[in-house]
Amino acid sequence: MKSLLDKVNAKLNAQGGFLKAVSVLVGGTAFAQGIALLSLPILTRLYNPDDFSLFAVYFSLLAILSVSSCLRFEIAVPIPKKDSEAIQLVILAIISNFCISLLIGFIIWIFHSEIIEILKQPNFSTFIWLIPIGVFFSGMYNALQYWTTRKKNFYLIVKTRMTQSLSGVLIQIVMGLFGYNALGLIIGQIVKVSAGIRSLSVNFWLDASNVIKSIRLNTLKIVFKKNDHFPKYSTFEAFANSAGIQIPIIIIAALSIGPEAGYLMLAVQIMAIPMRFLGGAISQVYLANAPEALDRGEIRLYTLNVLKELVKYGISILVLIGILSPVVIKYILGSNWAYVGILISWMIPWFIFQLLSSPISMIMHIVKKQKEMMILTIFGFVFKVSFLYIQYYFDKRYLVESYAISNAIFYFICFFVFTKNAKFVSYDYFYLVRKAAPTLFIVVIVAIILMYILKRLGL
């Protein structure tokens, strides 16, 4: 038994502890996403599609604004060789987040009526005041989480994710039981992004208190100037990337007759569960180890090993979900939500390429290609919004489906840009296809058998 445990431990610590770190994050993420998944059948019976449509508008605005509230100093935290510089980057991120949250609140105060008119959501008039609060807490968590990632304290990250999932879901269910409509979903989301901040703050202070006490304004200016390519390029890149995903949802909510945005929101939430489970953990471990791999001249091999695991298992899981969702979703969520299962099938190509590209997207920052990344994401934003309006002009019944197609095309382009910057050669792509094919073939056969059984059962 001891020999077996030693072998398992050696395997987990291989590749610089990559598998061990991933296993920790995957285990915690599985728990957190499992809670979210189990809560959905309850939430869809407590809240209606119109509630989810309003929540979609709030969540989309929050995602757009919070992703750049730290001016992207947070993603620079794992990169410096010295902890002192990384600590000052965390401080810059926190200061930026506080100022931008205040600015957002001020803009809402001045242009409240105009914003509501643009959104074409009169019922959102009260909820909009919760956006700066959500942005502040989300930015705080992100800044502190990147420090924890730098220190490779993945157990603490897992603990906070569990806390977030449990507390957020509990608030949403309790408020739903008391009939709080969309407000319950929004408050639960705020609790979800803020939970865990205290633990991360205490951890950061214990690690960095001596350095923080010695920080002066001139040293912060030096670090700011040294890393000014992050606010210059990465801020707009992150904003454009998030806007490219979220603004179409806001447009769909404004242009569509029914609660399509609510259906889309739920479909995206469901697909976010396997995406975070499969890609989220690997993304953080990749960021923590990729700079060292680049210094050793091993970035191509390191990236290839990361993608190999994703194509072997991740794609197969997504394909299985896409085949089964039109049949099973209506029984899980309720008959009012059957359309969500169809949308998930449309989204599978999108999420396959997002799964492959997102975890390795940080390669652009590591090799200092922030400007190119900004251009790519701005292109993605313009492409997806244009695609949506062209579809609206021809046939507005399929706005959501066209949104899924445009995302698939964009992430397909991203995958090749990121891998080329990781020094991939032509053979590497064939290698990945060869690794994915056997598992994918088995999954398709299993899916066909399951569909046959469900059909025989009259489902």
C-alpha positions as CSV (number, residue, x, y, z in Angstrom):
1,M,0.0,0.0,0.0
2,K,2.8,2.4,0.9
3,S,4.5,1.7,-2.4
4,L,1.3,2.5,-4.3
5,L,0.8,5.7,-2.4
6,D,4.4,6.7,-3.2
7,K,3.8,6.1,-6.9
8,V,0.6,8.2,-6.8
9,N,2.4,11.0,-5.0
10,A,5.3,10.9,-7.5
11,K,2.9,11.0,-10.4
12,L,1.1,14.0,-8.9
13,N,4.3,15.8,-8.3
14,A,5.6,15.2,-11.8
15,Q,6.0,18.3,-14.1
16,G,6.7,20.6,-11.3
17,G,3.7,19.5,-9.3
18,F,1.4,20.3,-12.2
19,L,-0.9,17.3,-11.8
20,K,-1.1,17.8,-8.0
21,A,-2.0,21.4,-8.3
22,V,-4.6,20.7,-10.9
23,S,-6.1,17.8,-8.8
24,V,-6.5,20.2,-5.8
25,L,-8.2,22.9,-7.9
26,V,-10.3,20.4,-9.8
27,G,-11.5,18.8,-6.6
28,G,-12.5,22.0,-5.1
29,T,-14.0,23.4,-8.3
30,A,-15.9,20.1,-8.7
31,F,-17.5,20.7,-5.3
32,A,-18.3,24.3,-5.9
33,Q,-19.7,23.7,-9.4
34,G,-21.6,20.6,-8.1
35,I,-23.4,22.9,-5.6
36,A,-24.2,25.3,-8.5
37,L,-25.5,22.5,-10.7
38,L,-27.6,20.9,-7.9
39,S,-29.2,24.3,-7.2
40,L,-30.3,25.0,-10.7
41,P,-33.5,22.8,-10.7
42,I,-34.5,24.7,-7.5
43,L,-33.7,28.1,-8.8
44,T,-35.6,27.5,-12.1
45,R,-38.7,26.7,-10.1
46,L,-38.3,29.7,-7.8
47,Y,-37.5,32.2,-10.5
48,N,-39.1,32.6,-14.0
49,P,-37.3,33.3,-17.3
50,D,-38.1,37.1,-16.9
51,D,-36.2,37.1,-13.6
52,F,-33.2,35.4,-15.2
53,S,-33.4,37.9,-18.1
54,L,-33.0,40.8,-15.7
55,F,-30.2,38.9,-13.9
56,A,-28.6,38.4,-17.3
57,V,-28.4,42.1,-17.8
58,Y,-26.9,42.7,-14.3
59,F,-24.4,39.8,-14.7
60,S,-23.3,41.0,-18.1
61,L,-22.7,44.6,-17.0
62,L,-20.9,43.3,-13.9
63,A,-18.7,41.0,-16.0
64,I,-17.8,43.8,-18.4
65,L,-16.9,46.3,-15.8
66,S,-15.2,44.1,-13.2
67,V,-12.8,42.4,-15.6
68,S,-10.8,45.7,-16.0
69,S,-11.5,47.3,-12.6
70,C,-8.0,46.5,-11.4
71,L,-6.5,47.9,-14.6
72,R,-5.2,44.3,-15.1
73,F,-2.4,44.8,-12.6
74,E,-3.7,41.6,-10.9
75,I,-2.7,39.3,-13.8
76,A,0.9,40.7,-13.6
77,V,1.2,39.5,-10.0
78,P,2.5,36.0,-10.7
79,I,5.1,37.2,-13.2
80,P,7.9,39.2,-11.3
81,K,10.8,37.3,-9.9
82,K,10.7,39.4,-6.6
83,D,7.8,39.2,-4.2
84,S,8.2,42.8,-3.3
85,E,7.3,43.9,-6.8
86,A,4.4,41.5,-6.9
87,I,3.1,42.9,-3.6
88,Q,3.1,46.4,-5.0
89,L,1.2,45.2,-8.0
90,V,-1.5,43.8,-5.7
91,I,-1.7,47.2,-4.0
92,L,-2.0,49.0,-7.3
93,A,-4.7,46.6,-8.3
94,I,-6.7,47.2,-5.1
95,I,-6.3,51.0,-5.4
96,S,-7.4,50.9,-9.1
97,N,-10.4,48.7,-8.2
98,F,-11.6,51.1,-5.5
99,C,-11.3,54.2,-7.7
100,I,-13.1,52.6,-10.7
101,S,-15.9,51.3,-8.5
102,L,-16.5,54.8,-7.2
103,L,-16.4,56.2,-10.8
104,I,-19.0,53.6,-12.0
105,G,-21.3,54.7,-9.1
106,F,-20.8,58.3,-10.0
107,I,-21.6,57.7,-13.7
108,I,-24.8,55.8,-12.8
109,W,-25.8,58.7,-10.5
110,I,-25.4,61.2,-13.3
111,F,-26.7,59.2,-16.3
112,H,-29.2,56.8,-14.6
113,S,-32.2,57.6,-16.8
114,E,-30.2,57.5,-20.0
115,I,-28.6,54.1,-19.2
116,I,-32.0,52.5,-18.4
117,E,-33.3,53.9,-21.7
118,I,-30.4,52.4,-23.6
119,L,-30.8,49.1,-21.9
120,K,-34.6,49.1,-22.6
121,Q,-35.1,47.5,-19.2
122,P,-37.3,49.7,-17.0
123,N,-37.5,47.0,-14.3
124,F,-33.7,47.3,-14.0
125,S,-33.9,50.9,-12.6
126,T,-33.3,49.8,-9.0
127,F,-31.0,46.9,-9.6
128,I,-28.4,49.1,-11.5
129,W,-27.2,50.6,-8.2
130,L,-25.9,47.2,-7.1
131,I,-23.4,47.1,-10.0
132,P,-20.6,49.2,-8.4
133,I,-20.9,47.1,-5.2
134,G,-20.5,43.9,-7.3
135,V,-17.6,45.4,-9.2
136,F,-15.7,46.3,-6.0
137,F,-16.0,42.9,-4.4
138,S,-15.2,41.1,-7.6
139,G,-12.1,43.2,-8.1
140,M,-10.9,42.7,-4.6
141,Y,-11.2,38.9,-4.8
142,N,-9.4,38.8,-8.2
143,A,-6.5,40.9,-6.9
144,L,-6.0,38.8,-3.8
145,Q,-6.5,35.5,-5.7
146,Y,-3.7,36.2,-8.1
147,W,-1.3,36.7,-5.1
148,T,-2.5,33.3,-3.8
149,T,-1.9,31.8,-7.2
150,R,1.7,33.3,-7.2
151,K,2.4,31.6,-3.9
152,K,0.8,28.4,-5.3
153,N,-1.5,28.2,-2.2
154,F,-4.2,26.4,-4.3
155,Y,-5.8,24.9,-1.2
156,L,-6.8,28.4,0.0
157,I,-8.3,29.2,-3.4
158,V,-10.3,26.0,-3.3
159,K,-11.6,26.8,0.2
160,T,-12.8,30.3,-1.0
161,R,-14.5,28.8,-4.0
162,M,-16.4,26.4,-1.9
163,T,-17.4,29.2,0.4
164,Q,-18.5,31.3,-2.6
165,S,-20.6,28.6,-4.1
166,L,-22.4,27.6,-0.9
167,S,-23.1,31.1,0.4
168,G,-24.3,32.5,-3.0
169,V,-26.6,29.6,-3.7
170,L,-28.0,29.7,-0.2
171,I,-28.9,33.4,-0.5
172,Q,-30.5,32.9,-3.9
173,I,-32.7,30.0,-2.7
174,V,-33.7,31.7,0.6
175,M,-34.6,35.0,-1.2
176,G,-36.4,33.1,-3.9
177,L,-38.6,31.4,-1.3
178,F,-39.5,34.8,0.0
179,G,-40.5,36.0,-3.4
180,Y,-37.7,38.4,-4.1
181,N,-37.7,37.8,-7.9
182,A,-34.6,39.0,-9.7
183,L,-33.2,40.7,-6.7
184,G,-32.6,37.4,-5.0
185,L,-30.4,36.2,-7.9
186,I,-28.5,39.5,-7.9
187,I,-27.8,39.6,-4.2
188,G,-26.8,36.0,-4.3
189,Q,-24.3,36.8,-7.0
190,I,-22.8,39.7,-5.0
191,V,-22.4,37.4,-2.0
192,K,-20.8,34.8,-4.3
193,V,-18.1,37.1,-5.6
194,S,-17.4,38.6,-2.1
195,A,-17.2,35.4,-0.1
196,G,-13.6,34.4,0.6
197,I,-12.2,37.9,0.5
198,R,-11.5,37.9,4.2
199,S,-9.5,34.7,4.1
200,L,-7.4,35.9,1.1
201,S,-6.8,39.3,2.8
202,V,-5.5,37.7,6.0
203,N,-3.2,35.4,3.9
204,F,-1.9,38.3,1.9
205,W,-1.3,40.4,5.0
206,L,0.7,37.6,6.7
207,D,2.8,37.2,3.5
208,A,3.3,40.9,2.7
209,S,2.8,43.1,5.8
210,N,6.5,43.9,6.1
211,V,6.8,45.0,2.5
212,I,3.4,46.9,2.6
213,K,4.6,49.0,5.6
214,S,7.7,50.1,3.7
215,I,5.9,51.0,0.4
216,R,6.2,54.6,-0.6
217,L,4.5,56.5,-3.3
218,N,7.6,56.8,-5.5
219,T,8.2,53.0,-5.4
220,L,4.5,52.5,-6.5
221,K,5.2,54.9,-9.4
222,I,8.2,52.9,-10.4
223,V,6.3,49.6,-10.4
224,F,3.4,51.3,-12.3
225,K,5.7,52.6,-15.0
226,K,7.5,49.3,-15.3
227,N,4.2,47.4,-15.8
228,D,2.2,50.2,-17.6
229,H,1.7,47.9,-20.6
230,F,-1.0,46.1,-18.5
231,P,-3.3,49.1,-18.1
232,K,-2.4,50.4,-21.5
233,Y,-3.1,47.2,-23.5
234,S,-4.5,44.5,-21.3
235,T,-7.2,46.6,-19.8
236,F,-8.7,47.4,-23.1
237,E,-8.1,43.8,-24.3
238,A,-9.9,42.4,-21.2
239,F,-12.7,44.9,-21.6
240,A,-13.2,44.1,-25.3
241,N,-13.0,40.4,-24.6
242,S,-15.7,40.6,-21.9
243,A,-17.8,43.1,-23.9
244,G,-17.6,40.7,-26.9
245,I,-19.2,38.0,-24.7
246,Q,-21.6,40.1,-22.6
247,I,-22.8,43.0,-24.7
248,P,-24.5,40.6,-27.2
249,I,-26.5,39.3,-24.2
250,I,-27.5,42.8,-23.3
251,I,-28.4,43.5,-27.0
252,I,-30.5,40.3,-27.1
253,A,-32.3,41.4,-24.0
254,A,-33.1,44.7,-25.6
255,L,-34.0,43.5,-29.1
256,S,-35.8,40.3,-28.4
257,I,-39.5,40.1,-27.7
258,G,-39.5,37.3,-25.1
259,P,-37.0,36.3,-22.3
260,E,-34.4,34.9,-24.7
261,A,-31.6,36.6,-22.6
262,G,-32.9,34.6,-19.6
263,Y,-32.6,31.3,-21.6
264,L,-29.2,32.3,-22.8
265,M,-28.0,33.3,-19.4
266,L,-29.0,29.9,-17.9
267,A,-27.5,28.0,-20.8
268,V,-24.2,29.8,-20.3
269,Q,-24.4,29.2,-16.6
270,I,-24.9,25.5,-17.1
271,M,-22.0,25.3,-19.6
272,A,-19.8,27.4,-17.3
273,I,-19.8,24.5,-14.8
274,P,-17.9,22.0,-16.9
275,M,-15.8,24.9,-18.3
276,R,-14.6,26.0,-14.9
277,F,-14.2,22.4,-13.8
278,L,-12.1,21.5,-16.8
279,G,-10.4,24.7,-17.9
280,G,-10.5,27.0,-14.8
281,A,-8.1,25.0,-12.7
282,I,-5.7,24.3,-15.5
283,S,-5.7,28.0,-16.4
284,Q,-4.5,29.0,-12.9
285,V,-1.8,26.3,-12.8
286,Y,-0.7,27.2,-16.3
287,L,-0.3,30.8,-15.3
288,A,1.7,29.9,-12.2
289,N,4.2,27.7,-14.0
290,A,4.3,29.0,-17.6
291,P,6.8,31.9,-16.9
292,E,9.3,29.4,-15.5
293,A,8.7,27.1,-18.5
294,L,9.4,30.0,-20.8
295,D,12.7,30.8,-19.0
296,R,13.8,27.2,-19.5
297,G,12.8,27.2,-23.2
298,E,10.2,24.6,-22.6
299,I,7.0,26.6,-23.2
300,R,6.0,24.7,-26.3
301,L,6.2,21.3,-24.6
302,Y,4.5,22.6,-21.4
303,T,1.6,24.0,-23.4
304,L,1.3,20.9,-25.5
305,N,1.1,18.7,-22.3
306,V,-1.7,21.0,-20.9
307,L,-3.7,20.9,-24.1
308,K,-3.2,17.1,-24.4
309,E,-5.2,16.5,-21.2
310,L,-7.9,19.0,-22.3
311,V,-8.5,17.4,-25.8
312,K,-8.4,13.8,-24.3
313,Y,-11.2,14.4,-21.8
314,G,-12.6,17.9,-22.1
315,I,-13.9,17.8,-25.7
316,S,-15.5,14.4,-25.1
317,I,-17.4,15.6,-22.1
318,L,-18.6,18.7,-24.0
319,V,-19.8,16.6,-26.9
320,L,-21.7,14.3,-24.6
321,I,-23.4,17.2,-23.0
322,G,-24.3,18.7,-26.4
323,I,-25.9,15.4,-27.5
324,L,-27.9,14.7,-24.4
325,S,-29.0,18.3,-23.3
326,P,-32.0,18.7,-25.7
327,V,-33.5,15.6,-24.1
328,V,-32.7,15.8,-20.4
329,I,-32.7,19.6,-19.7
330,K,-36.5,19.9,-19.6
331,Y,-36.7,17.2,-17.0
332,I,-34.0,18.7,-14.8
333,L,-35.0,22.4,-15.0
334,G,-38.7,22.1,-15.7
335,S,-40.8,22.2,-18.9
336,N,-40.5,26.0,-19.1
337,W,-36.8,25.7,-19.8
338,A,-36.7,23.1,-22.6
339,Y,-35.3,25.7,-25.0
340,V,-32.1,25.9,-22.9
341,G,-31.2,22.3,-23.9
342,I,-31.4,23.2,-27.6
343,L,-29.2,26.3,-27.0
344,I,-26.6,24.2,-25.2
345,S,-26.3,22.0,-28.4
346,W,-25.7,25.1,-30.5
347,M,-23.0,26.3,-28.0
348,I,-20.8,23.1,-28.0
349,P,-18.4,24.2,-30.9
350,W,-18.1,27.6,-29.1
351,F,-17.2,26.0,-25.8
352,I,-14.8,23.4,-27.3
353,F,-12.6,26.1,-28.8
354,Q,-13.0,28.3,-25.7
355,L,-11.9,25.3,-23.5
356,L,-8.7,24.9,-25.6
357,S,-7.8,28.6,-25.9
358,S,-8.8,30.2,-22.6
359,P,-6.4,28.3,-20.3
360,I,-3.4,29.2,-22.5
361,S,-4.4,32.7,-23.3
362,M,-2.0,34.1,-20.7
363,I,0.8,33.1,-23.0
364,M,0.2,36.5,-24.7
365,H,0.9,38.4,-21.5
366,I,3.9,36.2,-20.6
367,V,5.6,36.8,-24.0
368,K,4.6,40.5,-23.7
369,K,2.2,40.5,-26.6
370,Q,-0.4,42.6,-24.9
371,K,-0.9,44.9,-27.9
372,E,-1.6,42.0,-30.2
373,M,-4.0,40.5,-27.6
374,M,-5.8,43.8,-27.4
375,I,-6.2,43.9,-31.2
376,L,-7.5,40.3,-31.3
377,T,-10.1,40.9,-28.6
378,I,-11.3,44.2,-30.2
379,F,-11.7,42.3,-33.4
380,G,-13.7,39.7,-31.5
381,F,-16.0,42.3,-30.0
382,V,-16.7,44.0,-33.4
383,F,-17.1,40.7,-35.1
384,K,-19.6,39.3,-32.7
385,V,-21.7,42.4,-32.3
386,S,-21.8,42.9,-36.1
387,F,-22.7,39.2,-36.6
388,L,-25.6,39.7,-34.2
389,Y,-27.0,42.8,-35.9
390,I,-26.7,41.2,-39.4
391,Q,-28.7,38.3,-38.0
392,Y,-31.3,40.7,-36.5
393,Y,-31.6,42.4,-39.9
394,F,-32.3,39.1,-41.7
395,D,-34.2,37.1,-39.1
396,K,-34.4,38.2,-35.4
397,R,-35.8,34.8,-34.4
398,Y,-32.3,33.3,-34.3
399,L,-30.3,35.9,-32.4
400,V,-29.1,33.5,-29.7
401,E,-28.0,30.8,-32.2
402,S,-26.1,33.4,-34.3
403,Y,-24.4,34.5,-31.1
404,A,-23.2,30.9,-30.4
405,I,-21.9,30.6,-34.0
406,S,-19.9,33.9,-33.9
407,N,-18.3,32.8,-30.6
408,A,-17.2,29.5,-32.1
409,I,-15.5,31.2,-35.0
410,F,-13.8,33.7,-32.7
411,Y,-12.4,31.2,-30.3
412,F,-11.2,29.0,-33.2
413,I,-9.1,32.0,-34.3
414,C,-7.9,32.6,-30.7
415,F,-6.7,29.0,-30.4
416,F,-4.4,29.3,-33.3
417,V,-3.0,32.7,-32.3
418,F,-2.2,31.5,-28.8
419,T,-0.6,28.2,-29.8
420,K,1.5,30.0,-32.4
421,N,2.8,32.2,-29.7
422,A,3.6,29.1,-27.7
423,K,5.9,28.0,-30.6
424,F,3.6,25.3,-31.9
425,V,4.5,23.6,-35.2
426,S,2.1,21.9,-37.6
427,Y,2.7,18.4,-36.2
428,D,1.5,19.5,-32.8
429,Y,-2.1,20.1,-34.1
430,F,-2.1,16.6,-35.6
431,Y,-0.8,15.2,-32.3
432,L,-3.7,16.8,-30.4
433,V,-6.3,15.5,-32.9
434,R,-4.8,12.0,-32.6
435,K,-5.0,12.2,-28.8
436,A,-8.7,13.3,-28.8
437,A,-10.0,10.9,-31.5
438,P,-10.2,7.5,-29.5
439,T,-12.0,9.0,-26.4
440,L,-14.3,11.1,-28.6
441,F,-15.3,8.0,-30.6
442,I,-16.2,6.1,-27.5
443,V,-18.2,9.1,-26.2
444,V,-20.2,9.4,-29.4
445,I,-21.0,5.7,-29.3
446,V,-22.1,5.9,-25.6
447,A,-24.2,9.0,-26.4
448,I,-26.0,7.2,-29.3
449,I,-26.7,4.2,-26.9
450,L,-28.1,6.6,-24.2
451,M,-30.3,8.4,-26.8
452,Y,-31.7,5.0,-27.9
453,I,-32.4,4.0,-24.4
454,L,-34.1,7.3,-23.6
455,K,-36.2,7.0,-26.8
456,R,-37.3,3.5,-25.9
457,L,-38.3,4.8,-22.4
458,G,-40.5,7.4,-24.1
459,L,-38.4,10.4,-23.1
